Amino acid sequence: MARDYDVIVVGSGAAGLAAAVAASDAGASVLVVESEKKVGGSSRLSGGHFYAAGTSVQRAAGVNGDTADAMFEHYMTLAQWLVDPAVVRRYCDLSAPTLEWMLGLGVKYPKEGLYASGVGSVPRGHPPEGDGEEVINVLDGHRSNKGIDVVLNSRVTALVTNDEGRVTGVRIGDDEATCGAVIMATGGFGNNPEMIQKYLPQAAAGGDWNWYIGADGARGDGLTLGQAVGGVIDGHDRALILATPGFSRDLEVALPGWLVMVNKDGRRFCDETVNYTVMAGLLNKQGGSAYAIFDEDSRAAAKRSPQFQAYWVNDVLQQKAEDGRIFRADTLAKLAAKAGIDPEGLEGMAERYNADVDAGQDTAFFKKAKMAPIRKGPFYAVEIRPAILCWTGTGLRINADTCVMNKADKPIRGLYAAGETVGNLHGDRYIGGGGSYGPCLVFGKLAGENAAKYAKELNE
């Protein structure tokens, strides 16, 4: 069959490059089309962690007996089964084999870095040496050595289909390239305000506090292109959003244990050091924001540390209070009035919390971090919102073989998707560090293999 390539991959992040390498290994001729001036997209900016179970790295670190079954049970429980079980199952089953594939390509995942990411206690987070940038460099090196063509600074404007509805190529402006199969690996839509309004209302609610940490090219092209040929969007309002006081655009994923957080009723609602994967959901349950409360002694003692550099530092807090960005008052009652918090609730909370500090135990939420009393004025209240957008989870619906599905729940022939472009993998709560990058590699590799096989079968 006359065509320019067997497989065309749209996007060159971790999913796209993994797809390209795997498709080439399966005997396909491959073209990668990237909208930005260099490969990598948001994947290059990421830590590159890989959430996986049953790996050689785990065994080398003394973590024995972890299985895909255990990972699947944890994943589905955390997601409350509001995801596609078949797709999640495939990720769990292929997580370890794909990580071993990455090791074989030359990415290093040191056993010393293995950690319990997310809310689970089993260490499944695999950080690579050199972060996501090194993962991209390794994959792109293999891409180059295999002679896989790449076109940069070129945005795909349409998918080409034949009379039967099969995807047969891509269009870039007036240019067209034909192929046996297309893989959509365009990433998310964090830099598309219209899509955020449409598909991600929890992020849109953050207003001008919102900012996105991903690549400039993440504009949701895969969703638009896929829908134009019959693809279905899934995973409405799914994303990883981090809590922030909004002082600046610095990425800090945690809150210090010395402060307490209260809602408008003046009540605590969580351990303030709870994992970042669930904090945004907790804040949303309080109406979209809460207040960090502390006293003058805590402010003065807040020194810079490796974990806290930008927000929770004494001089920063002092300046923000003087600028009126932080509420400050001589008494808790006056602080409550300024911040719109119930004064009786706030004073009652502080009384109980101070008693717990004196006793050395958080009897309400069992916080393990060192606690600090709320006794010496002036007192401070800092509004916290979920507003740092890390990645978007709304995207194209796929089956377990990475085929893009239509409204009749049938695969669109010749169209595959992987990575952040996929919408039926992530639930309301992020599985944990590596839970987005891992699927990029797993489904990128699988999409490459399946697209190559499909393109080959067209010639038989």
C-alpha angles and dihedrals in degrees: 000000000000112000139134096241139000093227132018117196116202108207132026105221123114092292095047097046093044088051092049094049093045093047091050091049087054090057101263128136106235140199123191117203117197127185095206130067094256136027124260108061115190090339090071090056094049131091086243095223117170120213106209142147130218098021131156088239090060092049091048088053091051096257101134131174099027110144143186087247092059091045091050093050092050093045095050093044092052090046091047087230090289090131134070107281094202093053093045090047091054091050092051093046094048099038096091097040090049093049089051087051090053090050088052090052090055106264111137121219105183116214089224090066096054110120144166100262122193122002097319125100097217113093105242102141111108113190114196125222107260094020123243092326091065091047089055092046092052094047093045090049090057090045090055095044091052092054094243109166120235130192116198132197090024123122118204108233100186145000116239119226134182128229090278093056094251115145107244105169150326135269124219106187105300094344124093132194122192127213146157095248140005125215116204109213099150097135125226137317104250091131095050110087093187093056091046089056091048104039106019111045093161089063093041088056089066090070116187091354089074123103134163127227098198135090124301090239094061097108103135098260091150092058093049095044093045094049091050090065096042104279119151125230118228138174100052114202096004120143146121109256124174129214118248141168087225097231093134142340097275121134112235115152102193142053122229117255095231094074129070127219124217137179127227089283090060092246128132114237105182149009099280091223094056114142116282090237092073104028096089091054091051091051092048089055088057092056099277101300145044139185130253108217127199141142136241095270091055092047093050092048095050102112127177115267137171088268100041117044109133114032116018098054125118099239093043091051091047092052094046090052091051089049090054092245090117124047112240131179141159094241136032091240092056090044090053091051092052094047097040094245124143103260096208091052093047094049091046091050092050092050093053093041093051090051089052091050090053091048093046096236135095100224094182105051103000094236110188097199120099108276127217127205125243101225114108121074146259093067125203137212121191120188114231124198135175098248113129105097112207102171139342122240100194113100150111119335113240136178124235090275091057094250113148110242129221130213091275088058091247127128118262102234114246096010125108134167137199141170126017090347088074118093109187101063107070127067132202090282123051113242091225144268109341093020092116102033092047093059090047090062097037097049094033090059092043093048091051092051094045095044091051091050092049093049091050092050090056087068095051 
